[in-house]
Amino acid sequence: MAGTGSRKMASGFRRESKFKCKICRMIFDSKDELKLHFLEDHSHY
């Protein structure tokens, strides 16, 4: 079960070449946008 999930994530990541949030799966164009999103939406972690 864990193997199929990680395989799907790895192939999807290479294709899109964008930054995806692991928690809510939103996609961002830059690492800075992803960082800002983490601070705003997932700061309780």
C-alpha positions as CSV (number, residue, x, y, z in Angstrom):
1,M,0.0,0.0,0.0
2,A,2.7,2.5,0.9
3,G,4.8,1.5,-2.1
4,T,2.1,2.4,-4.6
5,G,1.5,5.8,-3.0
6,S,5.1,6.8,-3.0
7,R,5.6,5.6,-6.6
8,K,2.6,7.7,-7.8
9,M,3.9,10.7,-6.0
10,A,7.4,10.4,-7.4
11,S,6.2,10.1,-11.0
12,G,3.7,13.0,-10.6
13,F,6.4,15.2,-9.1
14,R,8.8,14.7,-12.1
15,R,6.1,15.4,-14.6
16,E,4.8,18.6,-13.1
17,S,8.1,20.0,-11.9
18,K,6.2,22.2,-9.5
19,F,5.9,22.3,-5.7
20,K,3.1,20.4,-4.2
21,C,1.9,20.6,-0.6
22,K,2.1,17.2,1.0
23,I,-0.8,17.9,3.4
24,C,-3.5,19.4,1.1
25,R,-2.0,18.7,-2.3
26,M,-2.2,22.3,-3.6
27,I,0.4,23.0,-6.3
28,F,2.6,26.1,-6.3
29,D,5.0,27.6,-9.0
30,S,7.8,28.4,-6.6
31,K,9.3,27.1,-3.4
32,D,8.7,30.5,-1.7
33,E,5.0,30.3,-2.4
34,L,4.8,26.8,-0.9
35,K,6.7,28.0,2.1
36,L,4.3,30.9,2.6
37,H,1.4,28.6,2.2
38,F,2.8,26.3,4.9
39,L,3.3,29.2,7.3
40,E,-0.3,30.5,6.8
41,D,-2.3,27.3,6.4
42,H,-0.4,24.6,8.3
43,S,1.4,26.5,11.0
44,H,-0.1,24.3,13.7
45,Y,2.4,21.5,12.7
